[in-house]
Every structure is written in C-alpha cells, then in structure tokens.
Amino acid sequence: MRILVVGAGAVGGYFGARLAAAGRDVTFLVRARRAEQLRREGMQVVSPHGALTIRPQLVEAAQIDGPYDLILLSVKAYTLDSAMEDFAPAVGPGTMILPALNGMRHIARLVERFGEKPVLGGACRVVAELNDKGQIVQMAEVQSLVYGERDGTISDRMRALDTIMQGAGFSAESSDRIMQIMWDKWVNLAALGGITCLLGGAVGQVASVPGGVRSATALCNEALAVAGAYGHAPTEQEAARVVSSLTNPDSKLTASMYRDMKSGGPVEAEQILGDMVEKAEAKGIEVPLLRAAAVALRVYDASR
C-alpha cells in the first residue's frame, strides 16, 4: 500500500515516521523549505516511546506522478483548501483519504472536492509539537489512530488498511462507530479550547480558582448538548470522563489552540469552536461560553 502523508509536522510527521520505520511505503508531501530541512537533518522524533530518526521519502506537489492507495491527511484545518489542491493529483479511483483533522467541517469539504467514496472517518490522539529545530517532540505517551467507513461498515479496504496500520509502533484501530468517535473528540477539544483560551490557563489553573470548576463544567455541558442535539451524545461514562478530566485541579493540560495562541501562531478557532457554535444556533441551543471563546479567538486572530 503506497501511503502519502500530507503534512510533515507534529501529527503527520509522528505517525508517518512510525509507519516508515515499521517498513511501510511512506512518502511525505512537503513544501520546499521543509523538504530541504528533512533532507539535511532527517525526520527526528523525540518520544517517551523512544527516539527515532528516519531518512524520509519526500515529494513536492508538482512532482506527484500518480495515485496513492492511502492519503493520511494531517494538516491544520485552516490550511485544508491549499492542501487539497496540492494532493489532488494523488487521488485515484481506489484512493482512501484518511483525515486526522480536528472538528468535523473538513469532512464536508473533502467530500465536496473528491466525492463520497474516498473519504474515510479518522481520529488521532497524540500530544506533539514541532520545535524550532524541526524535531517532532511527543509530550505525552498517548499515541492512537482510529479509522473507519463513515457509514459504519467494515469493508475489505478497511481490513486491508487495518493490516497495514497494525504493528507500526502506535495504537491503531478500525472502528464501525468512527463518526461517534470523531464527535467525542470534537466535544473534548471544543470544551478544552474554550476553557484554556477563554479562561487563560491550563485546566488545573482554571480549576484551582474560585468559580473555575463551575465555569469549566458549564463549557463541557454546552459542547455535550450540541453533540446530543445531532444524535451523537457521548455515553454517560464518556461524558463524565470529559467533565472530570477538564475540571481536575492537578491537570497541566492545555489545548493546542491555547499553545498556538501563546506562541503567536494561527489557531483553528472556526473549525473547532466557530463550527460548534453555528451548529448550536441551528438547533436553537444557547452556548454563551463557547460563543465567547470563539469571539475571543477571532479577536486574537484579527489582531495578528
């Protein structure tokens, strides 16, 4: 299976490097500047699961010479449109597109551009960043990738994909409930992003001040209400886990949006928070805290 990883940053670089090190046929679609760095220094992963350096196969958009079997799409959501133009020549009749983006808006955009058939559902969990040396630094032990047909079937191509993903150095799972898993992740990210970006600190910092737990819980409940209105309410256990983890006074957890904001970079405000607010409004659900968080990030983004 020929695999094209679109995005050689923290997420795509991490999973792509693990797959390449496990002997899979992996090529990274990169821009010229990143390609030069990777050719010079290799793709370096710093991880609690063991450091890794590979000499990756690289291709730039103009050099794509035909379809790939699998496209692992792991760019920031706000770069999706340009990424689609770049990897379009790699999409053929049998290509699978496995997105590992945040939120849900990207699914509609991918289907609009490439049709229903190629687009899978996907969700990843890895806490990693690209440092100023171009190294991929994994900051927590979690490393999982879940994928599946969006209609819940277990197809032959899912079985083939699962075979490729197993034994590659991270947790991999084919699921018949991938859309629910994606909604669960979105709820968690929206609540976490709202808590950290609106209230200005890590989960534990917010939970440790008067009113912090109450405000964080309210943000969680707003996101949970939206998911429920669209038929994707998490299980009671999952909902309780979200609230518990995001009101833990000992937690140092922050959202990637918060870290991006603190570093002065662009944020996925519209894809994670803005889209959830729009969905809430369409169902007549009041989400004042999520809306405030989205507005705060829009103000930040405009000020950049």
Secondary structure, DSSP 4 states (H G I P E B T S, - for coil): -EEEEE--SHHHHHHHHHHHHTT-EEEEE--HHHHHHHHHH-EEEE-TT--EEE--EEE-GGG--S--SEEEE---GGGHHHHHHHHGGG--TT-EEEE--SSSHHHHHHHHHH-TTTBPEEEEEEEEEE-TTS-EEEEEEEEEEEEE-TT----HHHHHHHHHHTTSSSEEEE-S-HHHHHHHHHHHHHHHHIIIIIHTS-HHHHHTSTTHHHHHHHHHHHHHHHHHHTT-PPPHHHHHHHHHHTT-TT-----HHHHHHHTT----HIIIIIHHHHHHHHTT---HHHHHHHHHHHHHHHH-
